Amino acid sequence: MPQYTLWISARKDSGTAWFLGGLALIVVGVPVLNLVVPPSSPFHVSAYGLTLVGKYLCYALLALSVDLIWGYCGILSLGQAAFFSLGGYAMGMYLMREIGPRGVYGNPVLPDFMVFLNYKSLPWFWYGFNHFWFALIMMVFVPGLLAFAFGWFAFRSRVTGVYLSIITQALTYALMLAFFRNDMGFGGNNGFTDFKDILGFDLHSDRVRVVLLVITGIVLAVSYLVCRMIVASRAGRVIRAIRDAESRTRFLGYRVESYKLWVFVFSAVLAGIAGALYVPQIGIINPSVFSPINSIEVFIWVAGGGRGTLYGAAGGASLVNYAKTYFTTTIPEAWYYALGALFVLVTVFLPRGIVGLASGRMRK
């Protein structure tokens, strides 16, 4: 039995090495191909390519947050898009305040959309977002607070399974409808866009894009290692026990609700960080990001890459979104949806997903 345990541990460590090695190659190689390789070379990575890679890394971090609660704790939450969006809006509010008098209407305090909608003063919840450090706190605090408030009532009421997924989906949809309203003070259906700079650096510069990509890669690596440490700890064994037999774990004396609550809050914080890194690289955030279909899509990434593997979830997010970009630009839309349906049928019902299977074969 100990030999089997060591063999399992070695397999997981090997997967971690492959994931971190591939991530390091991307974080180092893509900037070099953009800044050093001349544009005339076929190996040059354009500014558009930098944006795509940065987006894939943000999605990988989002998938990591879903795999932590679904793959290891069995929490079927369809609300990750809400936490992702709230983190993105926190960063977007800072970027809108950074524009200042350079906006279309030249107002040094009010963003352009507020001037257009005849706002007379800045809403109270916008105060402080002219400071970067305040935005950093809010992109963690707001998703974490929402997750704590929701999880406190849901888990103590012992709402689980499909009922929890429906409630979280309803919560996400309600937030989407609220943010679509112009009088909410978040830009309505247009959201935030036309960002100029971050901390005084031009967001349209390739060097700034490279820095954002590198930061995203580092955050993804650190988050992966923290999640890996959590699932390998004693608490990680408890949350896996909750996933496999929640009632039995409760009868053994463990405070199941507390374990589920803290892992749910931590997952929401990761999703919020992913959203905050997403916005300055993509250049827009609007209520459509709240759409429940986005949360469902994340589960497809995780299932396709390998639920309960962490590296498989992150790899699955990158692969699925790369395939989505490739197929939508090279083949007709009908064929794209047909191939997407085939991918779901093949990967979701596999026991470990594409990334998990490929990683297992490489380790043999």
Helices and strands as residue ranges (DSSP letters): H 2-35, H 47-66, I 67-71, H 80-99, G 100-102, H 112-116, G 124-126, H 132-156, H 161-180, G 182-184, G 188-190, E 192-193, E 197-198, E 201-202, H 206-232, H 234-244, H 246-251, H 256-282, E 284-285, G 287-290, H 292-305, H 311-330, H 333-348, H 353-363
